[in-house]
Amino acid sequence: MQLSSDQMQQLVADATQNLQIQLQQSLAKRLEIIVTESATRLVHSHVEAWIKQNVLPDVTTLLEDGKAALLASSIEGANAIAEGLAEGMKDTALKNLESPYRRSEIFKTLFQ
């Protein structure tokens, strides 16, 4: 079957119209993505700047006001950890010394 010139022109016109519609839809989707990403970046940037200006100074003041208590608490925590470790090591050493075999192995290792 052979197409007439008018039929071929109609097919080309239809294909061109379909391509234009697809291109418009594709561009619209891409623009939507670009606008959404840009808006998200701008909002994030604005919120970050606002937090730096309005929230961080108060947080810094609170930290400075509680600095001594935070340091004291940190030192107490470190001491408690060290004491717990020392107690655990002592208990392990005592248990190892209770066993004659383990005791002899420890002494061999120490005095070699």
N, C-alpha and C positions, 0 to 999 in steps of 0.2 A: 504494500500500500504506500502510495506516495502522497506526501503532504503538499498541499497547495501553498502558494506564497502567503496567502492570507492566514492560513493555519499556522505556518511557521512564525509569522509575525506575532500572532496571538500567543503562541507558546513562549516566545522570547519575552513578550510583554508580561505574561503571567509569572514567568520565572523571575523577571526583574522586580516585579511588585512583591513577590514572596521574599526575595533577598532583602529588599528595602524594609519590609516588615520585620524580618528576623534581625536585621542590623539595628533597627530602632529599639526592638525589645532588648537586645544584647547591651546596647549603649545605656538604656534606662536602668537595667540591672547593675551595670558597672558603676553608673553615677550614684545609684542608691548605696552601693558598697563604699564608694569613695566618701560620700557625704557622711555616712554613719561612722566610718573610721576617723574622719577629720573631727567630727563633733565629739567623739569619745576622747580623742587626744586633747582637744581644747578644754573639755570639762575636767579631765584628769589634771591637766596643768593648772587650771584655775583652782581646783580644790586643794591641790598640793601647795600652791602659793598661799591660799587662805589659811591652811593648817600651820604653815611655817610662820605666818604673821600673827595668828590669833591663838593658837593652841600651844605651840612649842615654848613660848616664853613662860607660860604658866607651868608647864611640865618641868622646865628647867628650875623655876623657883621652888616647886615642890621637892625636887630632887636635892637642891641645895639646902633647903630647910631640914630635910631628913637625912642629910649626908652623914652626920655623926651616928645616928641610929643605924643606918644601913651598914656603915663600917663596923660598928660594934657587933651587929648581927652576923656579918660575914666572918669576923674573927671568931665569934662563938661557934659558928657552924664549922669552921676549919678546925678549931680545937676539938670539937666533938668527933669529927671524922678521924682526926689523928688518934684520939683516945680509943675510939672503936677499933681502928686498925691495930693499934698496939695491944689491946686486950685480945683481939683475935689471934695475933701472932704469938702472944704469950700462951694462950690456951693450946694452940697447935704445937708449940715447942714442948709444953708440959706433957701432952699426950704422946708425942714422939719419944720423950725420955722415959715414959712409963714402960715401954716395950724394951726388953733387954736387947733384942736384935736391932731395933731401930737406934737405940742408944749406942750400941757398938759401931754401927754404920756411921752415925754422926761423929763419934770420936775419931774413927779412922779417917774420915774426910777432913776433920779439923786439924789433925796432927800429922798429916802426910807432908 
